[in-house]
Amino acid sequence: MQIAGKTVIITGGGRGIGREMAKEFAARGANIALFDLNQADLDAASAECRAAGVQARGYLANVTQEATVIAAMDAVVADFGGIDVLVNNAGIVKDGLLIKVKDGAVVGKMTLDQWQAVIDINLTGVFLCGREAAERMVRRGQGGVIINISSISRYGNAGQSNYVAAKAGIAAMAETWAKELARYGIRTGSIAPGYTRTDILAAMRPEILEKLTAQIPLRRLGDVSEIALAALFIVENDFFTGRCIDVDGGMRV
Ligand SMILES: NC(=O)c1ccc[n+]([C@@H]2O[C@H](COP(=O)([O-])OP(=O)(O)OC[C@H]3O[C@@H](n4cnc5c(N)ncnc54)[C@H](O)[C@@H]3O)[C@@H](O)[C@H]2O)c1
């Protein structure tokens, strides 16, 4: 698919990887629709996109709310005429061990709230946005591309039962949607970033971040632009569908 002139929705596009992807798509002539929770972030990110001479709008939309997602997708169709690309990027972490043991005694557990919050955004949100975008792509009959932002954690990572389940799930959903939606000209893919410099890592203690960086074969964190490049590749390459691209400096957790 040629990027210029297409309409690209990016969830969680107000900050981090999503915001950088928005700028990269805009720089190649795509019109941008951003879904996020914070109006100021949406305003700043869409202004950055418009600086490239394209149309860009922010939509206050929590990806976990079915009615909100439906309304936001309808608004994008009304504002831009259709949806060509969806990037399911919104995501959070709420890390914790399944059970925490100290001196032989269980002193903590991952709570159901911790589990559910991550599942709601990182898994259910992707399902809802993917389903609603696919419906509108099929109705318009011009195909499309759906990309899910997974993670290297999808292979299994200590302290992240909730996140791992969601990130493995959405990579598997991209494979599934590739099979279901190819007949309508819709391709899919997922991207599994390794540790990438954004706010999501700011919550990590510096000494832990340093330890992690030492385990990355390329000895540094990823840059948001390097993750965005994978999204551009998936959109532009018409023989790509379903698979996951790992962009992780060579690190497997
Ligand atoms: N940064 C990394 O190292 C890394 C590594 C692997 C995967 N990822 C994944 O990449 C994606 C982007 O991460 P990031 O590092 O840019 O994070 P970030 O925290 O910088 O940005 C995430 C954005 O998602 C938005 N968001 C959160 N919940 C939302 C909701 N319910 N509805 C709509 N928007 C919501 C936030 O407001 C924020 O703007 C996430 O899915 C994350 O899991 C990040």
The ligand as an SDF file (V2000), in Angstrom:
LIG
                    3D

 44 48  0  0  0  0  0  0  0  0999 V2000
    8.6270    1.3930   25.2820 N   0  0  0  0  0  0  0  0  0  0  0  0
    8.9560    0.1260   25.2540 C   0  0  0  0  0  0  0  0  0  0  0  0
   10.0470   -0.2810   25.6640 O   0  0  0  0  0  0  0  0  0  0  0  0
    8.0070   -0.9090   24.6780 C   0  0  0  0  0  0  0  0  0  0  0  0
    8.4940   -2.1990   24.4580 C   0  0  0  0  0  0  0  0  0  0  0  0
    7.6470   -3.1430   23.9250 C   0  0  0  0  0  0  0  0  0  0  0  0
    6.3370   -2.7990   23.6050 C   0  0  0  0  0  0  0  0  0  0  0  0
    5.8880   -1.5330   23.8370 N   0  0  0  0  0  0  0  0  0  0  0  0
    4.4910   -1.2590   23.4930 C   0  0  0  0  0  0  0  0  0  0  0  0
    4.4210   -0.1520   22.6290 O   0  0  0  0  0  0  0  0  0  0  0  0
    3.1860    0.5330   22.8420 C   0  0  0  0  0  0  0  0  0  0  0  0
    3.4610    2.0120   23.0710 C   0  0  0  0  0  0  0  0  0  0  0  0
    4.2400    2.1200   24.2490 O   0  0  0  0  0  0  0  0  0  0  0  0
    5.0310    3.4550   24.6490 P   0  0  0  0  0  0  0  0  0  0  0  0
    6.3180    3.0290   25.1960 O   0  0  0  0  0  0  0  0  0  0  0  0
    4.9970    4.4430   23.5400 O   0  0  0  0  0  0  0  0  0  0  0  0
    4.0900    3.9150   25.8690 O   0  0  0  0  0  0  0  0  0  0  0  0
    3.6800    5.3730   26.3580 P   0  0  0  0  0  0  0  0  0  0  0  0
    3.2040    5.1800   27.7490 O   0  0  0  0  0  0  0  0  0  0  0  0
    4.7410    6.3710   26.0680 O   0  0  0  0  0  0  0  0  0  0  0  0
    2.4330    5.6960   25.4100 O   0  0  0  0  0  0  0  0  0  0  0  0
    1.2590    4.9330   25.4610 C   0  0  0  0  0  0  0  0  0  0  0  0
    0.0910    5.8070   25.0530 C   0  0  0  0  0  0  0  0  0  0  0  0
   -1.1130    5.0100   25.1450 O   0  0  0  0  0  0  0  0  0  0  0  0
   -2.1220    5.7940   25.7320 C   0  0  0  0  0  0  0  0  0  0  0  0
   -3.1460    4.9720   26.3600 N   0  0  0  0  0  0  0  0  0  0  0  0
   -3.0180    4.2330   27.5000 C   0  0  0  0  0  0  0  0  0  0  0  0
   -4.1880    3.6510   27.7850 N   0  0  0  0  0  0  0  0  0  0  0  0
   -5.0690    4.0040   26.8200 C   0  0  0  0  0  0  0  0  0  0  0  0
   -6.4330    3.7260   26.5770 C   0  0  0  0  0  0  0  0  0  0  0  0
   -7.1420    2.9500   27.4170 N   0  0  0  0  0  0  0  0  0  0  0  0
   -7.0290    4.2400   25.4790 N   0  0  0  0  0  0  0  0  0  0  0  0
   -6.3260    5.0370   24.6340 C   0  0  0  0  0  0  0  0  0  0  0  0
   -5.0290    5.3460   24.8230 N   0  0  0  0  0  0  0  0  0  0  0  0
   -4.4170    4.8500   25.9100 C   0  0  0  0  0  0  0  0  0  0  0  0
   -1.3790    6.6490   26.7600 C   0  0  0  0  0  0  0  0  0  0  0  0
   -2.1560    7.7680   27.1710 O   0  0  0  0  0  0  0  0  0  0  0  0
   -0.1060    7.0080   26.0030 C   0  0  0  0  0  0  0  0  0  0  0  0
   -0.2630    8.1870   25.2460 O   0  0  0  0  0  0  0  0  0  0  0  0
    2.5010   -0.1580   24.0250 C   0  0  0  0  0  0  0  0  0  0  0  0
    1.5350   -1.0630   23.5450 O   0  0  0  0  0  0  0  0  0  0  0  0
    3.6400   -0.8780   24.6970 C   0  0  0  0  0  0  0  0  0  0  0  0
    3.1950   -2.0080   25.4090 O   0  0  0  0  0  0  0  0  0  0  0  0
    6.6840   -0.5810   24.3660 C   0  0  0  0  0  0  0  0  0  0  0  0
  1  2  1  0
  2  3  2  0
  2  4  1  0
  4  5  1  0
  4 44  2  0
  5  6  2  0
  6  7  1  0
  7  8  2  0
  8  9  1  0
  8 44  1  0
  9 10  1  0
  9 42  1  0
 10 11  1  0
 11 12  1  0
 11 40  1  0
 12 13  1  0
 13 14  1  0
 14 15  2  0
 14 16  1  0
 14 17  1  0
 17 18  1  0
 18 19  2  0
 18 20  1  0
 18 21  1  0
 21 22  1  0
 22 23  1  0
 23 24  1  0
 23 38  1  0
 24 25  1  0
 25 26  1  0
 25 36  1  0
 26 27  1  0
 26 35  1  0
 27 28  2  0
 28 29  1  0
 29 30  1  0
 29 35  2  0
 30 31  1  0
 30 32  2  0
 32 33  1  0
 33 34  2  0
 34 35  1  0
 36 37  1  0
 36 38  1  0
 38 39  1  0
 40 41  1  0
 40 42  1  0
 42 43  1  0
M  CHG  2   8   1  16  -1
M  END
$$$$
